[in-house]
Amino acid sequence: AEVHASERPHLMVPGRPFDGFVEQTKRVSPTCLIQFEGNRYSVPASFANRPVSLRVYPDRLRIIAEGQVLCVHDRIITRSHGVPGRTVYDWRHYLAVIQRKPGALRNGAPFTELPAAFRTLQDQLLRRPGGDREMAEILALVRQHDEQAVLCAVELALEDGVATKTHV
């Protein structure tokens, strides 16, 4: 049977740059992480406990599922064997989790790297009853709106001294 390049996307196609990677199948952990070379990398929560395809490039990792790129992480390369592995989180991957369990914001490792304005807002909101749910709803705004626009709205709300979801 004759095979055409269009039927075999991994074959080189003239005029298209070479896309060199090594592909592996990984299963996402219940905590939304995959493991590679002793390090762990976050994946969107909707893919917890599911198989994904990991494309390994010299400088980055691309995680694919259902024909779409889920996320891209810079690849951590460590040369010393005694060093413990690192975990790379993207807080956006856990938005679905905190909408169901807003208390995870209080001690959740993925949320230690929030942008400064979000951290300031979180400090204020978590002192109030229901503040973790309100913070979860504000963070979830980045799913429908540009993240920079949401950050700007949070900064303005903080400047006005009205740190509420309604004001944001």
NORKANOR-V632759 format. One record per helix or strand. SS is the DSSP state (A for helix, B for strand). FROM is the first residue (numbers start at 1). TO is the last residue. If there is no record, write none. Layout:
BEGIN
ss=SS from=FROM to=TO
ss=SS from=FROM to=TO
END
This chain:
BEGIN
ss=A from=5 to=7
ss=B from=22 to=27
ss=B from=33 to=36
ss=B from=39 to=42
ss=A from=45 to=47
ss=B from=51 to=56
ss=B from=60 to=65
ss=B from=68 to=74
ss=B from=87 to=88
ss=A from=91 to=100
ss=A from=104 to=107
ss=A from=109 to=113
ss=A from=116 to=125
ss=A from=131 to=143
ss=A from=147 to=159
END
